[in-house]
């Protein structure tokens, strides 16, 4: 029930809470949103919302760094 920390743009954060350029995460790979335990059905909203956000941000990053 843990995982990598992300910010509101779904960028993975390093140990110093700084975004790792070009690295995005969503769904059950991420942790911290629900604390140390997650009720099974709560993951569905995370996957949909943060998955879409991660895809959008990754596309934007790829276009800007092409």
C-alpha positions in Angstrom: 0.0 0.0 0.0 2.9 2.3 -0.8 4.7 3.4 -3.8 6.4 6.4 -5.3 5.3 9.9 -4.4 3.8 12.1 -7.1 2.8 15.8 -7.4 -0.4 17.1 -8.9 1.1 16.8 -12.4 1.8 13.1 -11.7 5.5 13.7 -11.8 7.5 11.3 -9.6 9.2 13.0 -6.7 12.7 12.2 -5.5 13.8 12.0 -1.9 14.1 15.8 -1.7 10.5 16.2 -3.0 11.7 17.4 -6.4 10.1 16.3 -9.6 12.1 13.8 -11.7 12.0 15.2 -15.2 10.1 13.1 -17.6 9.0 10.4 -15.1 5.3 10.1 -14.4 3.3 7.6 -12.4 -0.4 6.7 -11.7 -2.6 4.1 -10.1 -1.4 1.6 -7.6 2.2 2.3 -8.4 1.8 5.5 -6.4 1.5 5.9 -2.7 0.5 8.4 -0.1 -2.9 9.5 -1.4 -4.8 7.3 1.0 -2.2 6.9 3.7 -1.0 3.4 4.6 -4.1 1.6 3.6 -6.3 1.8 0.6 -9.9 0.4 0.4 -10.0 -1.7 -2.8 -12.6 0.3 -4.7 -10.9 3.6 -4.1 -8.2 2.7 -6.6 -10.6 3.0 -9.5 -10.8 6.8 -9.3 -7.0 7.1 -8.8 -6.3 5.0 -11.9 -8.7 7.0 -14.1 -7.9 10.5 -13.0 -4.2 10.2 -12.4 -3.7 7.8 -15.4 -5.3 10.4 -17.7 -3.2 13.2 -16.1 0.0 11.1 -16.4 -0.7 10.5 -20.1 -1.4 14.1 -20.8 1.7 15.3 -19.0 3.9 12.6 -20.6 2.7 13.7 -24.0 3.3 17.3 -23.3 6.8 16.5 -22.0 7.6 14.4 -25.2 6.4 17.2 -27.5 8.4 19.8 -25.7 11.6 17.7 -25.6 11.5 16.3 -29.1 
